[in-house]
Amino acid sequence: MINSETNYMKKNGNGGETIIAEGVKVEGDFTSDGNVIIEGMVHGNVAAKGDVIVGTNAIIDADLSADNLMLSGKIKGNVRVAEKTDLAASSTLEGDLTTRVLNIVAGATVNGKIVMPNGTPTTQSDDEE
């Protein structure tokens, strides 16, 4: 799964890429300045300044925030995504979701409120150049 989905992540210079492999369990709050791939279990809050991919067998029992999210596994907690959220057919979200763009594949499960702010991305005006 990791090899086919790393192209989803945006390339940025904010930080490195973190992988929580299948069979690994993280307890406590987790923060990253870059992209995160989660294939294992996380119990605690997750905050990434980059993109987050949650694998099919991954289980997150925590609130999560990221720039973009690709969910194939399970999250039990509230999720805040700055840009785009993709929910695969195997995904389960038990909590509220806030995201600008949402893509849901048939079979995905969401048990919570979905909020999609109607804001537009900020752009630099000619006066600021």
Secondary structure, DSSP 8 states (H G I E B T S, - for coil): -HHHHGGGS---SS---EEE-TT-EEES-EEESS-EEE-SEEES-EEESSEEEE-TT-EEES-EEESEEEESSEEES-EEESSEEEE-TT-EEES-EE-SEEEE-TT-EEES-EE----------GGG-
